[in-house]
Amino acid sequence: MKISSIHDFLGSIRIQPRTLPTRRKSAPPTPTPQLLTIVLANRGSICDAMERFGGRFAQGIAIALRCADPNHTRRLCEALPDLITPYCPGGKFFQPTTPCQ
């Protein structure tokens, strides 16, 4: 086969489309209903522990959690259960606070 130009050469090449591997979509972590109940009941202590022992991201989430209404609290618990759980009762960073008298 005689090729007269680079355009003829490139036109004669057949490139097979490459298929990319598909990612499996994993289900987002869903918090247990108990987590939401625990967070709503102990919000102050959990936020205090997050602000004291957490990193910058956890401290920012603690501020958001402290200001959140029940619907947004549920959304935060659904999005970040692994972040919030260590600061809940029974977690390694939880320290109950006594109310001011």
N, C-alpha and C positions, 0 to 999 in steps of 0.2 A: 504494500500500500504506500503510495507516494503522498507525502504531506507537503503542501505548498506553503503553509503558514502556521503560526502558533494557534490561530483561531481554529483552523481545521483540526489540529492535534487535540486541542481542548474539547472540541465538539465531538471527537471520536471516543473520548473516555467516558465510560459508563460508571457512574458512582452510585453505589447502593446506599440508600438512606440508612443511617445508623439508628437503631432503636435504643433509647436510653432505658435503663432499668427503672421500673416504677417503684415508688415508695409505698410501703404499706401505711395506711393512715391508721394510727392507733387512736383509740378513744381517749378523749381528754380525761384526766383524773377527776373523778367525781367525789366530792366530800361526802362523808356519811352524814345523815341528818343529825347525828349526835355532835359532830364537829360544829355545825352552825349553832346548835343549842348551847354548847359549851362556850363558844366565842361570845354569843349574846349575853350569857350569864356572867362571864368573867372578863369582859372586854377591857376594863381598866387595868387589871393585873397582867393580862396578856400583852397589852400595848406597852405597859411599863417594862416588862421583861424584854420585849422586842427592841425598845429604845435603849435599854441598858446593855444587853448582851449581843444584839444583832449588828450586822454590818450596815453600811449606808443604805442599801436597798431595803433591808428589813426595817430600818428606822423610818424610811419613807412610807413603807406599807403600814407601819404602826400609826403614823399620823393619819393616813387615809382611813384606816380601820377605826380609829378613834372618832373621826368625823362622819363616818358612813351611816346612812339609815339602814334598816333591816334588809332592804332589797340589795343595796350595794354591798353590805356585809356578806350576804349570800354569794354574790358574784365574786367577791375577793376570796371567799372560802372555796368556791368552785375552781378558781383559777390557780390558787396557790396553797393547796392543802399541805404539801410537803414543807412549805416554809412556815406555816402557822402552827402546825402540830407540835413542834418541840417547845413552843412557848405556852402551850395549854397545860392544864392540870395533869400531872403525871409525866410531863415532858421534862427534859433535863434542865431547862432554863426557867421553869415556872417558879415564881415566888409570890405567894398571896400577899396582897397589901391590905392593911387594916384601914377601914374608913376613918376619916377625920371625925373627931368628937368635939 
